[in-house]
Amino acid sequence: MSNEFKITSTHNIEEPNVVKYLGVISTNIVSRTRIFSDIVASFTGFFAGITISYQKTLQNISKLLVFFFIAAIFFISPIQMDAQSNSNQIIVGNWLGKLEIPNAAVIRMGIIVDKDGSSALNIIDQATGNIPMDEVLIIGDTVTFKINDLGITIKGHLRPDKDSIPCIYMQRGGRFALNLRKVDQLPQLKRPQTPKAPFGYISEEIELQNKMANVKLAGTLTLPKTSSKVPVVVLLTGSGKQGRNQDIAGHKPFWVIADYLTRHGIAVLRLDDRGFGGSSGDFNNSTTGDFASDALAAVEYLKNRKDIDVNQIGLIGHSEGGATALITASQSNDVKFIISLSGVILNFGEIVISQLTDRLESQNVPNEIIELEMEWRRKLYSIVKESTDSILASEKMWKAYRELSEEDIKRMNWPEGRMNHIVSQLLSPWWRYSISLDVLDLYMEIDCPALLLFGEKDVQVSAIDNMPLIEEAVKFNNKNNIEIQLIEGVNHLYQTADTGSEYEYVQIEETISPNVLNLISNWILKDKN
């Protein structure tokens, strides 16, 4: 697909990458909004490929991955020449540098060279851990590092002082300066909010069944130490296949939430997504509605526990999880309250249009071409939304394509190969479900208390785009059960942030603002005891 960079998505969604540059996070978060870059600047494509390709390799090697950053095994050449190992001794140690992506971010990278000749690349600000190198070659003062599967070559000249290597980082046509200097140790990402023992509460590893879907769900239930029945919440993850802690960039936000709430008297159930970790099922062919059925199974499980107050069972969903919570509440009176953390209100198709428009404008694409493409996309989305039969929808999209002029096809860079790819994506179960979902209507239908939070600096689910829609609907329909709050100074993950940029997710030590944790806890307990 010419001039396109595709971020790997578990659902192969043809949509823009809301995480514009950070490849690892954009694959899973972010997160995790199943966003899929359609047109991205070339530097974004090559760099994000580092972690995307890395992740693909990890998935092939291990089925035990948790979100993005679990330890993995790469195959390294079993034989290294003794002479080469000896020559490597002059660069043994830790090397640190900064790779600057123009108009985007500066990313710290480390290279570790061991005495046995092995070496690894650590992209510190993407929390990749150590990625083994396939080759370290030293000829004279020229040093070359390679990771073949990822297409990475880092080449430079060792300075006479042996303490610095000015390098060029190369990957899939991209070239960036990377000036390495020798350091005693590489910087470590700090995550001070990650819970540490002793916990002061009960933690149970549980399994429950979604009998309707024949899916086993594995998770962790944390319970306050009390003889009384307690309120409980089920945590619902956002887009992308992930584990119960919703790991991202070394952060474990769902564990942090569970720890805080349980210490304040609220039980918390967090689950591995279907098809991930200890849970069974087919994630890739599932929709948000399917995830809601898993949430319903969790509610049913909690209803049958003697230590849970059945009149205080609630759901907390982040990003897409907010929609999952809403759908679940609309289907069951057993759900007594819901909390949405940056849940999307806009129709999914309009989100795609908005984000692609921003992306193309940032690349100085002429306005008339942007308008042409967005009009074309709306036509395709309308066909997908209205046609219940996939074969008929496909025929209609191709008929519309045949009616485009050759000039328009060329101006949009939309050859048949791209069209074929996009038709396939648009007909995926998750996409068709999402584009047809009317979140506003569902909110108007539910009667249980609902708290909707939005981050002021959220660049993934924009408060400016989403809050007015729900506020107007709530006011018009006199829905007093719905409370909406804008949280100042926080990003999509509810970290206290400077800009809200996705790069900050990794760089910020805070996992989630203590003020947000306190707000959630107080809201659950207020008027519910």
C-alpha positions as CSV (number, residue, x, y, z in Angstrom):
1,M,0.0,0.0,0.0
2,S,1.9,3.0,-1.3
3,N,2.6,5.8,1.2
4,E,0.9,4.1,4.0
5,F,2.2,2.9,7.3
6,K,0.1,0.3,9.0
7,I,0.2,-0.2,12.8
8,T,-0.5,-3.7,13.6
9,S,-4.0,-4.1,15.0
10,T,-5.6,-7.1,16.4
11,H,-8.6,-6.3,14.4
12,N,-6.9,-5.0,11.3
13,I,-8.9,-1.8,11.5
14,E,-8.5,0.7,8.7
15,E,-8.4,3.9,10.7
16,P,-5.8,6.5,11.6
17,N,-3.3,6.0,14.4
18,V,-4.3,8.2,17.3
19,V,-1.0,7.4,18.8
20,K,0.8,9.2,16.1
21,Y,4.4,8.2,16.6
22,L,4.8,5.7,19.5
23,G,4.7,2.4,17.7
24,V,4.5,0.1,20.7
25,I,1.7,2.0,22.5
26,S,-0.3,2.6,19.3
27,T,-0.4,-1.1,18.7
28,N,-2.1,-1.9,22.0
29,I,-3.5,0.9,24.0
30,V,-3.9,2.5,23.9
31,S,-4.6,2.6,23.8
32,R,-5.3,1.2,22.6
33,T,-8.1,2.3,20.4
34,R,-7.6,-0.3,17.6
35,I,-6.2,2.5,15.6
36,F,-4.5,1.7,12.4
37,S,-2.4,4.3,10.6
38,D,-3.5,5.0,7.0
39,I,-1.2,7.7,6.0
40,V,1.8,8.7,8.1
41,A,5.0,10.6,7.6
42,S,7.8,8.3,6.5
43,F,9.8,8.7,9.6
44,T,6.8,7.5,11.7
45,G,6.5,4.4,9.6
46,F,10.1,3.3,9.8
47,F,10.5,4.0,13.5
48,A,7.2,2.6,14.7
49,G,8.2,-0.5,12.8
50,I,10.9,-1.2,15.4
51,T,8.5,-2.1,18.1
52,I,5.7,-3.4,15.9
53,S,8.0,-5.9,14.2
54,Y,9.5,-6.7,17.5
55,Q,6.1,-7.4,18.9
56,K,5.1,-9.6,16.0
57,T,8.2,-11.7,16.6
58,L,7.5,-12.0,20.3
59,Q,4.0,-13.2,19.5
60,N,5.3,-15.9,17.2
61,I,7.8,-17.0,19.9
62,S,5.6,-16.9,23.0
63,K,1.9,-17.2,23.7
64,L,2.5,-15.9,27.2
65,L,3.0,-12.2,26.3
66,V,1.3,-9.7,28.6
67,F,0.3,-6.5,26.7
68,F,3.5,-5.2,25.0
69,F,6.4,-5.5,27.3
70,I,6.8,-9.0,28.6
71,A,10.2,-10.6,28.3
72,A,10.7,-12.5,25.1
73,I,13.2,-14.7,23.3
74,F,14.9,-13.8,20.0
75,F,17.1,-16.2,18.2
76,I,20.7,-15.2,17.9
77,S,23.2,-16.8,15.7
78,P,24.6,-19.7,17.7
79,I,28.2,-19.2,16.5
80,Q,30.3,-16.0,16.7
81,M,33.8,-15.8,15.4
82,D,36.4,-15.7,18.2
83,A,38.2,-12.9,16.5
84,Q,35.0,-10.9,16.3
85,S,34.3,-11.5,20.0
86,N,37.7,-10.3,20.9
87,S,37.4,-7.2,18.8
88,N,34.1,-6.5,20.6
89,Q,35.9,-6.2,23.9
90,I,36.8,-2.6,23.1
91,I,33.2,-1.6,23.2
92,V,32.0,-3.8,26.1
93,G,29.7,-1.8,28.4
94,N,26.6,0.3,28.2
95,W,26.0,2.9,25.6
96,L,23.3,5.6,25.7
97,G,22.1,7.9,23.0
98,K,19.1,10.0,21.9
99,L,17.3,9.6,18.6
100,E,15.4,12.7,17.6
101,I,12.4,12.3,15.4
102,P,11.9,15.8,13.8
103,N,8.8,17.7,15.1
104,A,7.8,14.7,17.2
105,A,10.0,13.5,20.1
106,V,13.4,12.6,21.4
107,I,13.8,8.9,22.3
108,R,16.5,7.5,24.5
109,M,18.1,4.3,23.2
110,G,20.7,2.1,24.9
111,I,23.0,-0.6,23.6
112,I,24.5,-3.2,25.9
113,V,27.6,-5.1,24.8
114,D,28.6,-8.0,27.0
115,K,32.0,-9.6,27.5
116,D,30.8,-12.8,25.7
117,G,30.3,-10.8,22.6
118,S,26.5,-10.7,22.8
119,S,24.7,-7.3,22.6
120,A,21.2,-5.9,22.8
121,L,19.2,-2.7,21.9
122,N,17.0,-1.2,24.5
123,I,14.6,1.5,23.4
124,I,14.2,3.0,26.8
125,D,11.4,5.4,26.1
126,Q,9.3,2.6,24.5
127,A,9.9,0.2,27.4
128,T,10.9,-2.6,25.0
129,G,13.4,-4.2,27.3
130,N,16.6,-5.7,25.7
131,I,16.2,-6.7,22.0
132,P,19.1,-9.0,21.1
133,M,21.4,-7.9,18.3
134,D,22.2,-10.4,15.5
135,E,25.5,-8.8,14.7
136,V,28.2,-6.5,16.0
137,L,30.9,-5.8,13.5
138,I,34.1,-3.8,14.2
139,I,36.4,-2.9,11.3
140,G,39.0,-0.4,12.3
141,D,37.1,2.3,14.1
142,T,33.8,1.5,12.3
143,V,31.2,-0.1,14.5
144,T,28.1,-1.7,13.1
145,F,25.1,-3.2,15.0
146,K,22.3,-5.1,13.3
147,I,18.9,-6.6,14.1
148,N,18.0,-8.4,10.9
149,D,14.3,-9.2,11.5
150,L,13.6,-5.5,12.2
151,G,15.8,-4.2,9.4
152,I,17.8,-2.1,11.9
153,T,21.4,-1.1,11.3
154,I,23.3,1.3,13.6
155,K,26.6,2.4,12.2
156,G,29.2,4.7,13.6
157,H,32.9,5.5,14.3
158,L,34.4,4.8,17.7
159,R,36.2,8.0,18.9
160,P,39.8,7.7,20.0
161,D,38.8,8.2,23.6
162,K,36.7,4.9,23.3
163,D,33.9,6.7,25.2
164,S,31.6,7.8,22.3
165,I,30.3,6.5,19.0
166,P,28.6,9.0,16.8
167,C,26.2,6.8,14.8
168,I,23.5,6.8,12.1
169,Y,20.4,4.8,12.9
170,M,19.0,3.2,9.8
171,Q,15.8,1.3,9.3
172,R,13.7,0.7,6.2
173,G,15.0,3.8,4.4
174,G,15.0,6.1,7.4
175,R,18.2,7.7,8.7
176,F,18.7,9.4,12.0
177,A,21.6,10.6,14.1
178,L,22.2,8.6,17.2
179,N,25.2,9.7,19.2
180,L,26.2,7.0,21.7
181,R,28.2,7.7,24.8
182,K,29.5,5.2,27.3
183,V,27.7,5.2,30.7
184,D,27.9,3.1,33.9
185,Q,24.3,2.0,33.5
186,L,21.2,2.7,31.4
187,P,18.4,4.8,32.8
188,Q,15.6,2.7,34.4
189,L,11.9,3.5,34.0
190,K,10.4,4.2,37.5
191,R,6.9,3.2,38.3
192,P,6.4,4.2,41.9
193,Q,2.7,3.5,42.0
194,T,3.0,-0.2,41.0
195,P,1.6,-2.0,44.1
196,K,4.1,-3.7,46.4
197,A,3.5,-6.3,49.2
198,P,2.3,-6.4,51.9
199,F,-1.1,-5.5,50.4
200,G,-3.4,-5.6,53.4
201,Y,-6.2,-7.2,51.5
202,I,-7.2,-10.6,50.0
203,S,-6.2,-11.5,46.5
204,E,-7.8,-14.4,44.7
205,E,-6.9,-15.9,41.3
206,I,-10.3,-16.8,39.8
207,E,-11.8,-18.4,36.6
208,L,-15.3,-17.8,35.4
209,Q,-17.3,-19.0,32.4
210,N,-19.1,-17.1,29.7
211,K,-21.4,-20.0,29.0
212,M,-23.1,-18.3,26.0
213,A,-19.8,-17.8,24.2
214,N,-18.1,-20.9,25.6
215,V,-15.2,-18.7,26.9
216,K,-13.2,-19.1,30.0
217,L,-12.1,-15.9,31.7
218,A,-9.2,-15.7,34.1
219,G,-8.5,-12.9,36.4
220,T,-7.7,-11.5,39.9
221,L,-10.3,-10.5,42.5
222,T,-9.1,-8.3,45.3
223,L,-11.2,-8.1,48.4
224,P,-11.0,-5.9,51.5
225,K,-10.4,-7.8,54.7
226,T,-13.9,-7.5,56.3
227,S,-16.8,-9.7,57.4
228,S,-19.3,-7.4,55.7
229,K,-20.4,-7.6,52.1
230,V,-18.6,-5.1,50.0
231,P,-19.2,-3.1,46.8
232,V,-17.3,-4.4,43.7
233,V,-16.3,-3.1,40.3
234,V,-15.2,-5.0,37.2
235,L,-12.4,-3.3,35.2
236,L,-12.9,-3.4,31.4
237,T,-9.9,-2.8,29.2
238,G,-9.7,-0.6,26.1
239,S,-8.9,-1.7,22.6
240,G,-6.3,-4.3,21.8
241,K,-5.7,-7.8,23.2
242,Q,-4.3,-7.4,26.7
243,G,-4.0,-8.7,30.2
244,R,-5.8,-7.9,33.5
245,N,-3.4,-5.1,34.5
246,Q,-3.7,-3.3,31.2
247,D,0.0,-3.0,31.0
248,I,1.5,-0.1,29.0
249,A,5.0,1.1,28.9
250,G,5.9,-0.5,32.2
251,H,2.8,0.9,33.9
252,K,0.0,-1.3,35.3
253,P,-2.9,1.1,35.5
254,F,-5.6,-1.5,36.3
255,W,-3.5,-3.0,39.1
256,V,-3.0,0.5,40.5
257,I,-6.7,1.2,40.4
258,A,-7.5,-2.2,42.0
259,D,-5.0,-1.7,44.7
260,Y,-6.3,1.8,45.6
261,L,-10.0,0.9,45.5
262,T,-9.5,-2.3,47.5
263,R,-7.6,-0.4,50.2
264,H,-10.6,1.9,50.4
265,G,-13.2,-0.9,50.9
266,I,-14.1,-1.7,47.3
267,A,-13.5,-5.1,45.8
268,V,-12.2,-5.2,42.2
269,L,-12.2,-7.9,39.6
270,R,-9.8,-7.5,36.7
271,L,-9.7,-10.0,33.8
272,D,-7.5,-11.1,31.0
273,D,-9.2,-10.3,27.7
274,R,-10.7,-13.3,25.9
275,G,-8.0,-15.1,23.9
276,F,-5.2,-13.7,26.1
277,G,-3.3,-14.8,29.2
278,G,-5.4,-17.3,31.1
279,S,-8.6,-16.6,29.2
280,S,-9.8,-18.6,26.2
281,G,-11.8,-17.5,23.2
282,D,-11.2,-15.8,19.8
283,F,-10.3,-12.2,20.4
284,N,-9.6,-11.3,16.7
285,N,-13.1,-12.0,15.6
286,S,-14.9,-10.5,18.6
287,T,-16.7,-7.2,18.8
288,T,-17.3,-4.7,21.6
289,G,-20.7,-6.5,22.1
290,D,-18.8,-9.8,22.7
291,F,-16.7,-8.1,25.3
292,A,-19.9,-6.9,26.9
293,S,-21.1,-10.5,27.1
294,D,-17.8,-11.3,29.0
295,A,-18.6,-8.5,31.4
296,L,-22.1,-9.8,31.9
297,A,-20.6,-13.2,32.8
298,A,-18.3,-11.5,35.3
299,V,-21.4,-9.7,36.9
300,E,-23.2,-13.1,37.1
301,Y,-20.1,-14.6,38.8
302,L,-20.0,-11.8,41.4
303,K,-23.7,-12.0,42.1
304,N,-23.2,-15.6,43.4
305,R,-20.4,-14.7,45.8
306,K,-21.4,-14.4,49.5
307,D,-18.8,-11.6,50.2
308,I,-20.2,-9.2,47.5
309,D,-23.1,-6.8,47.9
310,V,-25.2,-7.5,44.9
311,N,-26.7,-4.0,45.1
312,Q,-23.3,-2.4,44.5
313,I,-21.9,-4.2,41.5
314,G,-20.4,-1.7,39.0
315,L,-18.2,-1.4,36.0
316,I,-15.2,0.8,35.2
317,G,-14.2,0.9,31.5
318,H,-11.2,2.7,29.9
319,S,-11.4,4.0,26.3
320,E,-13.3,1.2,24.4
321,G,-14.0,-0.3,27.8
322,G,-16.3,2.7,28.5
323,A,-18.5,1.5,25.6
324,T,-18.3,-2.1,26.9
325,A,-19.5,-0.9,30.3
326,L,-22.3,1.0,28.7
327,I,-23.5,-1.9,26.5
328,T,-23.4,-4.2,29.6
329,A,-25.4,-1.8,31.7
330,S,-28.0,-1.5,29.0
331,Q,-28.5,-5.3,29.0
332,S,-28.6,-6.0,32.7
333,N,-30.3,-4.4,35.7
334,D,-27.7,-6.1,37.9
335,V,-25.2,-3.4,36.9
336,K,-25.8,-0.7,39.5
337,F,-23.4,1.9,38.2
338,I,-20.7,2.5,35.6
339,I,-17.7,4.7,35.2
340,S,-16.3,5.6,31.8
341,L,-12.7,6.8,31.6
342,S,-12.2,8.5,28.3
343,G,-15.0,6.5,26.6
344,V,-15.7,7.7,23.1
345,I,-19.0,9.5,22.4
346,L,-18.5,10.4,18.8
347,N,-19.5,7.9,16.2
348,F,-16.5,5.7,15.3
349,G,-16.5,6.7,11.7
350,E,-16.4,10.4,12.5
351,I,-13.4,9.7,14.8
352,V,-11.6,8.2,11.9
353,I,-12.5,11.1,9.6
354,S,-11.3,13.6,12.2
355,Q,-8.0,12.0,12.9
356,L,-7.2,11.3,9.3
357,T,-7.9,14.9,8.5
358,D,-5.6,16.1,11.2
359,R,-2.9,13.7,10.0
360,L,-3.1,14.8,6.4
361,E,-3.2,18.5,7.3
362,S,0.0,18.0,9.3
363,Q,1.6,16.6,6.2
364,N,0.5,19.7,4.2
365,V,-1.8,17.7,1.9
366,P,-3.9,20.2,-0.1
367,N,-7.3,20.8,1.4
368,E,-9.1,19.8,-1.8
369,I,-7.5,16.4,-1.7
370,I,-8.3,16.0,2.0
371,E,-12.0,16.9,1.3
372,L,-12.1,14.5,-1.6
373,E,-10.8,11.6,0.5
374,M,-13.0,12.3,3.5
375,E,-16.1,12.4,1.2
376,W,-15.1,9.1,-0.3
377,R,-14.5,7.5,3.1
378,R,-17.9,8.7,4.4
379,K,-19.5,7.0,1.4
380,L,-17.7,3.7,2.2
381,Y,-18.6,4.0,5.9
382,S,-22.2,4.6,5.0
383,I,-22.3,1.5,2.9
384,V,-20.8,-0.6,5.7
385,K,-23.2,0.8,8.2
386,E,-26.4,0.4,6.2
387,S,-25.7,-3.0,4.4
388,T,-26.4,-5.9,6.7
389,D,-25.0,-8.5,4.2
390,S,-21.2,-8.4,3.8
391,I,-21.3,-9.7,0.3
392,L,-23.8,-7.0,-0.7
393,A,-21.7,-4.3,1.1
394,S,-18.6,-5.4,-0.7
395,E,-20.4,-5.2,-4.1
396,K,-21.7,-1.8,-3.3
397,M,-18.2,-0.5,-2.3
398,W,-16.6,-1.9,-5.4
399,K,-19.4,-0.4,-7.5
400,A,-18.7,3.0,-5.9
401,Y,-15.0,2.5,-6.6
402,R,-15.6,1.8,-10.3
403,E,-17.5,5.1,-10.5
404,L,-14.5,7.1,-9.3
405,S,-12.6,9.0,-12.0
406,E,-9.1,7.9,-12.7
407,E,-8.0,11.4,-11.7
408,D,-9.6,11.1,-8.2
409,I,-8.1,7.6,-7.7
410,K,-4.7,9.0,-8.5
411,R,-5.2,12.1,-6.3
412,M,-6.2,10.0,-3.3
413,N,-3.5,7.4,-4.0
414,W,-6.3,4.7,-3.9
415,P,-5.3,1.9,-6.3
416,E,-7.2,-1.4,-6.5
417,G,-4.8,-3.1,-4.1
418,R,-5.5,-0.5,-1.4
419,M,-9.2,-0.7,-2.1
420,N,-9.1,-4.5,-1.7
421,H,-7.3,-4.1,1.6
422,I,-9.7,-1.5,2.9
423,V,-12.9,-3.4,1.9
424,S,-11.6,-6.4,3.9
425,Q,-10.9,-4.2,6.9
426,L,-14.2,-2.4,6.8
427,L,-16.1,-5.7,6.7
428,S,-14.4,-7.0,9.8
429,P,-16.9,-7.8,12.6
430,W,-15.4,-5.4,15.1
431,W,-15.4,-2.5,12.6
432,R,-18.9,-3.1,11.4
433,Y,-20.2,-3.3,15.0
434,S,-18.3,-0.2,16.1
435,I,-19.4,2.0,13.2
436,S,-23.0,1.1,13.8
437,L,-22.9,1.6,17.6
438,D,-24.8,4.7,18.8
439,V,-23.3,5.5,22.2
440,L,-25.4,8.5,22.8
441,D,-28.7,6.6,22.4
442,L,-27.5,3.9,24.8
443,Y,-26.6,6.5,27.5
444,M,-30.1,7.9,27.1
445,E,-31.5,4.4,27.7
446,I,-29.7,3.5,30.9
447,D,-31.0,4.4,34.4
448,C,-28.1,3.5,36.6
449,P,-25.7,6.2,37.9
450,A,-22.9,6.9,35.4
451,L,-19.8,8.9,35.9
452,L,-18.0,10.0,32.6
453,L,-14.5,11.4,32.9
454,F,-12.5,13.0,30.2
455,G,-8.9,14.1,30.3
456,E,-8.2,17.8,29.4
457,K,-4.9,16.8,27.6
458,D,-6.2,13.6,26.1
459,V,-5.1,13.5,22.4
460,Q,-6.8,10.2,21.7
461,V,-10.3,10.7,22.9
462,S,-10.6,14.5,22.7
463,A,-12.7,16.1,25.5
464,I,-13.5,19.0,23.1
465,D,-15.0,16.6,20.5
466,N,-16.8,14.3,22.9
467,M,-17.9,16.1,26.0
468,P,-20.3,18.6,24.4
469,L,-22.2,15.8,22.7
470,I,-23.0,13.9,25.9
471,E,-23.6,17.1,27.9
472,E,-26.2,18.4,25.4
473,A,-27.9,15.0,25.3
474,V,-28.0,14.7,29.0
475,K,-29.4,18.2,29.4
476,F,-32.0,17.7,26.6
477,N,-33.2,14.4,28.0
478,N,-33.0,15.5,31.7
479,K,-30.8,12.5,32.5
480,N,-29.9,13.3,36.2
481,N,-28.3,9.9,36.6
482,I,-25.3,10.9,34.4
483,E,-22.4,13.0,35.8
484,I,-19.7,14.3,33.5
485,Q,-16.4,15.8,34.6
486,L,-13.4,17.2,32.8
487,I,-10.1,16.3,34.7
488,E,-7.6,19.1,34.1
489,G,-4.0,18.4,33.4
490,V,-4.3,14.7,32.6
491,N,-3.8,12.6,29.4
492,H,-5.6,9.6,28.0
493,L,-4.2,7.4,30.8
494,Y,-5.1,10.0,33.5
495,Q,-1.4,10.7,34.2
496,T,-0.6,14.3,35.1
497,A,0.9,15.4,31.8
498,D,2.6,18.4,30.2
499,T,1.3,18.1,26.6
500,G,-0.8,14.9,26.6
501,S,1.5,13.5,23.9
502,E,1.6,9.7,23.7
503,Y,5.3,9.8,24.1
504,E,4.7,11.0,27.7
505,Y,3.0,7.8,28.6
506,V,6.4,6.1,28.9
507,Q,8.3,9.1,30.2
508,I,5.9,10.0,33.0
509,E,6.6,8.1,36.2
510,E,3.0,8.5,37.5
511,T,0.7,5.7,36.4
512,I,-2.6,7.5,37.3
513,S,-3.3,10.7,39.1
514,P,-4.0,10.2,42.8
515,N,-6.7,12.8,42.5
516,V,-8.5,10.7,39.9
517,L,-8.2,7.6,42.1
518,N,-9.7,9.5,45.0
519,L,-12.5,10.8,42.8
520,I,-13.4,7.4,41.6
521,S,-13.4,5.9,45.1
522,N,-15.4,8.7,46.6
523,W,-18.0,8.6,43.8
524,I,-18.5,4.8,44.2
525,L,-18.9,5.0,47.9
526,K,-21.1,8.2,48.0
527,D,-24.8,7.4,48.3
528,K,-24.1,3.8,47.5
529,N,-23.6,2.5,51.1
